[in-house]
Every structure is written in C-alpha cells, then in structure tokens.
Amino acid sequence: MNIRLAKLKDTDAEALLAFEYENRDFFEKMVPTRGDEYYNLIDFLKRHEALLGEQSLGVSHFYLIKDDNDNILGRINMVDLDEQRQGVLGYRIGQSYTGKGIATRALQLLIKEAIELGIKQLYAKTTSHNLPSQKVLQKNGFHYEKTDAVPFVMNGEKVKFLYYKWVSNKKT
C-alpha cells in the first residue's frame, strides 16, 4: 500500500474527527484518553482551528497519513518547535492499518520533512506496554533516553512513559 503525508488543512476536520472517533477505543488502549469533549464536533473544530494556527506560525507541523484513495490511515506531527529547532513527535495509526509497516514508513517520510525544515532534534514518548510504537521509533533512528520512575494506571494496568530522542545527522 502506498502512503503519503498530507499537510493538515481546514477541510480535513470532519474526516479527521470521524477517524478519531472510529479508532477511539483502540487508541485509548495504548495512550491516555483525550476525554469525551474531544469528540464533540464544536470542540473538535475549535481544536482543529487552533492546530492550523500553530501550523501557520511554524511552531507545529501536522500531517495526515493517507493512501492512494485519500483515506486517512493515521496522523503524524511535530509540535512545540523551539528556536533551537527541537520539537516533539506524535503519531497514531488507525486500528485497521496497524501491523502493515505504515507507522514506520510514515515516520521515515516525516523525518525527511524534518530534515528539509531544518529540525535538529525530535523527542517522543510512548507507554511501556506499547511495544509496536517502541519498535517504530527505534527503526527510525530514535534512541531510548529514559523511563519515568513512577507508573500510572491506564485501563487497570500500571504503565510508565518511555522517552526517545532523534538527532538529525545533517550538517548545517
């Protein structure tokens, strides 16, 4: 399956909300919930507009992962970019598309984009029980940094956050 990254646009809001809602239970097994208000159309549209505002300022870059038929397979982003060109990575893949290498390929595409944008470092975190996410990060040159000392309970299970870092090898 071919994939591409499509920069987030205002016209993506309703399709993105449908994707998030369809995958909510699956996502909440791996990452903390975003809460019920996230799935309210009016609240979602406000958040979407705020994300586009961040993107227009260049402090964040949001992408949808799409196939050749323009279906949303996931999303991936770089946020909180600072003056040192460091930021935070985030991504999620829809349940029907996991285990097919999509996250790995999408992160490869995002890293190419990060290098073109002059981003020097990206930080990521995942939960201790999300082994697929840990593997995706490691396959794409992210190095394990640390694990939170104190666990938290998510879905009745004690988990910890694990932190990773990617450093561009491009010389400026």
N, C-alpha and C positions, 0 to 999 in steps of 0.2 A: 504494500500500500504506500503510495506517495503521500508525503505530508509537506506542508509549508507553514510558515509563520505569517500571520496576517495582523498588522498593527490594529489595535483596538480602535473602533470608530463608534460614533454616537448611534448609528443604525444597528449596531450589534446587540443592544441592550436586551431586547425581548428574547432573542435566540439564546443569549448567554444565560439569562435567568432560567429559561426552560432547561438548559444543560445543567445548571447548578441544582435546580430542583429535582430533576430526574436522577441525579447522582448523589443527592444529599446523604442518604443512609450509608452509601458506600464510603463517601469521603469522611463521614463522622466516625467510621471505624478506625481510621488512620490518623486523623488530625482533630484537634478540639473543634467543637461546633461553632458556627458563626451566629447561631441564635435564630429564633423564628423571624425576627424583624428583617433579617437579611433577605428573606424570601417574599416579603411584601413588595408588590410592584412599585409603589410610590417611593418607598425607602430605597429599593434597588436602583431605581432611576436616579435618585439623588446621589447615591454612592457612585454610580456609573459616571455621572457628570463630574464628580469630584476627581475620579481617576483620570478622566480625559483632561481635566485642568492640570493635574500633576504632569501628565504626559506632555502637554503643550509647553510647560515650563522646563522640560528636560530633566526633571528630578526623578522620573519614573518612566519606564517603557513597558507597555502592556501588549501582549500578543495572544491571539487565539491560534491554536494548533488546528489546522483544517486539512481535510482530504481533497481529492480532485473534484468531488461533488459539493464542495463548500460546507460540508458537515463539520460541526465543532467536535473535535476529538478530545480537546483539553485546552488548558491555558497555561501560559508561562510568562513570567515577568521579572524585571529588575527594578527594584524600588529603592527609595531613600538614597539616591546617588548624592555623594557629597563632593566637595571641591577637590578632594584627592582622587576622585574617580573610583570610589569604592561604593558598593551597593549590596543589596540583599536579593537573593534569588528566591522565587516561589514558583511552584508549578503543581498542576493536578491533571490527571488523565481520567476520562470517563471510564466507568467500570467495564463497558463492552470492549474497550480498546486496550485494556491492560494486558501485559504478557506478550505483546507483539513488537516490542522494541520502540514504540512510539515516543516514550519519555526520553529514552537515550538519544534518539535521532533529533527530537525537538531541542534538547539541551545542546547538542552539537551545533545546531543552527543558531541557537541563541548565543552561544559562545563566539561564533563567527561575527554575529551582530555586535556583541560586546567589544570585541577587538576593534571592529570598524568604528565604534563610538568612542574608542579610547579609554574604555573601562579597564582599570588596573586590577581590581580585586572584586570578587563576589563572595558573599557569605551565605550559607544555607543552614537550615536546621531541619531535622526530621525526628520522629519519635523512635524510641529504641525498638519497638516491635514492627516498624515499617522497613523490613529488610529490602524489599524491592527499591524503595527510594534511596536507601543507602548505597545499593549497587549502582543505580543510575548515576549518582553523584561521583562515586569512585571511578566508574568507567569514563567519565568526562573530565578527569583531572582534578576533582575536588579532593582535598586531603582532610582526614579526620583531625579535628582540633581538640575537642573535649566533650565530656558528658556532664550534664547537670548532676550535682551531688544529691539533690533531693527529688525523689519521684513525685508524680502527681497521679491521681486516679482518673482514668478515662475509660468509660464503658465497663467499669468494675475491675479494671486491670491497672496495676501500678506500672507506669511508664516514665521514662525520662527523655528529655530532649538531648539529641546529639548534634554537635556543631561541626560544620565543614567549611573549608575555605578553598577558593580557586584564585590563582595568581596568573595574570597574563604573562606570557614569556616574550611578548612583542617589545622590542626596544624602541624607545621614543627619542 
